[in-house]
Amino acid sequence: MVSELADKECVACRGGTPPLSGDKVGGLLRELDGWTIEQEYHLTGIYKLPDFAKALAFVNRIGAIAEQQNHHPDIHLAWGRVCVEVWTHKINGLTESDFIFAAKVDAAFAEFQEAES
């Protein structure tokens, strides 16, 4: 499932913006594939890949998205596994841009899997 959120662009937070909560977070989370909310303000997605080299290649794709969107997640690389944590550091919470970024990563993963098969 690739969300329509993937077609949107991340918008830089200027600070002073209240973090999303409640129904808004739940609605946006339902548009993502397998992401979870951790510690009430981190959005976390985990991707499984067949080996270290493919996981590293996917991390590089995520890095390119981060640079293009100017929205930079924490990325954890392990053999056959990539974990992505995203939140808006400026407000220490979640904004719509965090969900947009997550949807873009989901779309990139779908494309990556297609290219690898």
N, C-alpha and C positions, 0 to 999 in steps of 0.2 A: 504494500500500500504506500503510495507516495501522496502526501498531502498537498493541497493547493497552497499551503503555507510556503512550500518550496519555491513558488513563483514570485514571492514577495522579496523585498530587500530589507536587510537589517538597518535599523536607524540608530545612530549613536545616542546614548542617553546623556542628557545634559546635567543630571543630578537633580535632586529635589523631586524627582518623579517617584510616586509611591509604587512599591513592588506589587505585582499582581497577586491576587489571593482568591481563595474560595472557588466559586463557580467558573470564573474566567480561566483559572489555572486548569481546572478539571476539563473544561471544554477544549482547551488547546492541547492538553495532554492526550485526549482521545484521538486527536488528529495525527499522532505520532505512532510509530510501530515499535512497541516494546520499551519505550523510555519510561523512567521512573523519576519521582521527586525524592531527593535525599535531603535530610536535615532541613526540610521546609523551604529551601531556597536554591538547591542545586538540581539541575536537570541532568540525568545520567542515562547514557545509552551504551550498550555493550554489543560489539560485533565479533562474530566468530569467523575465522578464516582458516584455510587449510595448513598454513605454515607461517614461519616468521617473515619470509621475504614478501609474501602477499599482504601480511598485516602491515609491514613497513610501507609498502607501496600505497596502501589505503590511507595510512597516516599522512603521507605526502599529499594525497588528494584533499584530505581534511585541511591540511595546512594551507593549501592553495585557496580553498573556500574561505578560510579565516582571513587571509590577507585581502582577498577580493571584497569581503563583506566588512572588513575592519572590526571583526568580532572574534575574539581569540579565546578558545576553550582550553581547559586542561586536558591533555591527551596522554593516556597511559598505554604503552605498547608492551605486549608480552608475546610469547610464541603462540601464534594462531588466535590472538585476542587483542582487540582494541577497545578501550574504555574512554568515552568522551564525557567530560563534565562541563556544563556551560551554565553560567549565570552572569548577571550584570554586576560587575565588581563595584561600580560607582555607587550603587544603591544597596549592595549586598542582598540582592533578591532577583526575582524573575520579571522580565519584561516580555512583550510579544516578540521582540527580536531574538530572544533566546530560543523560543519555539520555532521561529523562522529558520534560525541556524540549524537546529536539530533536524528539521524537515529537509533542509538542503543536504545534510550529511546522509539522511536516509535515502534521498534520491541518488546521491553519489554512490552509495553502497549498492543500490539496485543496478546502476550502470556498470559498476565495477564487476559485479557478479556476472552480468551478461557478457562483458568483454572477456572474462576469464573462462567462460564455458564454451 
